[in-house]
Amino acid sequence: MKTDYTVAGMTCGHCASHVTEEIQAVAGVTSVDVDWESGRMVIESDEKIPFDAVAEAVAEAGDYTVTEA
């Protein structure tokens, strides 16, 4: 299953790599694609990942906010 999100606050590829690293550590995530320029993040997983887990991981990566697209 694919779920789209918007991540605000990323300014460079380094930001996207931090977000990617934290999301990959969330249980159930099979892949993640983060585009810092558009703010788009697509998470692939076997089952829907709880939004709270996604938000916590994004906050752990830095001063970013996430919304479900």
C-alpha positions in Angstrom: 0.0 0.0 0.0 1.2 3.5 -0.8 0.4 6.5 1.3 1.2 10.1 0.3 2.2 12.8 2.8 3.5 16.4 2.6 6.5 17.3 4.7 7.0 21.0 5.4 10.3 22.6 6.5 12.8 20.7 4.3 15.3 22.9 2.5 17.8 20.5 1.0 18.6 16.9 0.2 20.3 16.5 3.6 16.9 17.2 5.2 15.2 14.6 3.0 17.9 12.0 3.9 17.2 12.6 7.6 13.5 12.2 7.1 14.1 9.1 5.0 16.3 7.5 7.6 13.7 8.0 10.4 10.8 6.8 8.4 12.7 3.6 7.3 13.0 2.8 11.0 9.2 2.8 11.5 7.9 -0.8 11.9 6.0 -1.9 8.8 7.6 0.5 6.3 8.9 -1.3 3.2 10.1 1.8 1.3 10.0 5.6 1.4 10.6 8.2 -1.2 11.1 11.8 0.0 11.4 14.8 -2.4 12.6 17.9 -0.5 11.8 20.3 -3.3 8.1 19.4 -3.5 7.8 18.2 0.1 6.2 15.0 -1.1 6.8 11.8 0.7 5.4 8.4 -0.3 5.5 5.5 2.1 5.0 2.0 1.0 4.0 -0.6 3.6 2.1 -3.9 3.9 -0.5 -2.2 6.1 -1.4 1.4 6.8 1.2 3.0 9.2 -0.5 4.9 12.0 -0.2 8.7 11.4 1.2 9.2 14.9 4.1 6.9 14.1 4.8 8.9 10.9 4.5 12.2 12.6 6.8 11.1 15.4 9.5 9.9 13.0 9.4 13.1 11.0 9.7 15.2 14.1 12.6 13.1 15.2 14.4 13.9 11.9 14.3 17.6 12.6 12.0 20.7 12.7 9.6 19.4 10.1 5.8 18.9 10.0 3.9 16.3 8.1 0.3 16.1 6.8 -1.4 13.3 5.0 -1.9 14.4 1.4 
